[in-house]
Amino acid sequence: TQGYFPGCMNCVLNDLDLSVSFRGQIYLPNGRKSPDRTNIVERVVINGVEGGETATISVTAHNLVWQSQKYALVATGCFGGVANTLQGESVFDSDNSQKRRQIIIISVCVIIGVLLLGCVTFSCIRRRKMRSRAGNNIDFNDDEVDERA
């Protein structure tokens, strides 16, 4: 959380620092060589990870206001020995979630359209039947003739 104490020029309260230990090297977030004290969102990217290798992810606290701080950690990649099938350097290069969203939206719209069309058709058929029944039930009295005609 960003916040300020008196006299603090650029303070991040409850600053959680991410680091990853891999192959004897410590990787720090956002391409830095020291802990990131200015950003509350941090990311470490490690390329060339082979199946069976282990990385240790650490989160350490700095400038906590309370004794503890809840946080979420997301780790993405190919786990369990599954080969990496990405074509580019970034997971976003092969991201097809936009296409999936478009397909879902189109599918939902088509289903709603078909349902609405069905309701309108049913309503029109019902109205016609009601009108034809009303037309057949008109009681014409032979004794009453309109003399204006």
Residue pairs with C-beta under 8 A, 6 or more apart in sequence:
1 12
1 13
1 14
1 40
1 65
2 11
2 12
2 13
2 40
3 11
3 12
3 13
3 65
4 11
5 11
5 13
10 38
11 63
12 37
12 38
12 39
12 40
12 63
13 63
13 64
13 65
14 61
14 63
14 64
14 65
14 66
14 69
15 37
15 40
15 61
15 62
15 63
16 40
16 42
16 59
16 60
16 61
16 62
16 69
16 71
17 29
17 35
17 36
17 37
17 42
17 59
17 60
17 61
17 62
18 28
18 29
18 36
18 42
18 43
18 44
18 57
18 58
18 59
19 26
19 27
19 28
19 29
19 35
19 44
19 57
19 58
19 60
20 26
20 27
20 44
20 46
20 55
20 56
20 57
20 58
21 27
21 55
21 56
21 58
22 46
22 49
22 53
22 54
22 55
22 56
23 53
27 44
27 46
28 34
28 35
28 36
28 44
29 35
29 36
29 39
29 42
29 43
29 44
30 36
30 39
30 42
30 43
35 60
35 62
36 42
37 62
46 55
47 89
49 55
49 77
49 78
51 78
51 81
51 82
51 83
52 81
57 73
57 75
59 71
59 73
61 69
76 91
77 84
78 84
85 94
86 93
86 94
87 93
87 94
88 94
